[in-house]
Amino acid sequence: MRISKSLIKNGISEEWQLTICGACMRDRNGTTTKNEHKKILRLCEKIGGEFSKALYRYLTDKSVTHDFISMEYLIPKDKIFDMKRRFYKEWVKTA
């Protein structure tokens, strides 16, 4: 995972980014705790709304890019980045 400088500017430290990314990757592998899994699904639903499945896939599947998600789900790239930023901020807020 690459550390996002824009997320750092939004108050999400490198440590938080690694923690959240790790939880999302573990969720895809089925190795998260029940609480982490519920939190990821809840935040994807809350932040993503009608695009919650796209957000979940983007956050948990390291083989997809924002370009792929944009084309597959017909979502503007800036919307994807905005949802990711909001997901990370909400995760930290509810930690």
Buried (B, 14 or more C-beta within 10 A) or exposed (E): EEEBEEBEEEEBEEEBBEBBBEBBBBBBEEEBEEEBBEBBEEBBEBBBEEBBEBBBBBBBBEEBEBEEBBEEBEBEEEBBBEBBBBBBBBBBEEE
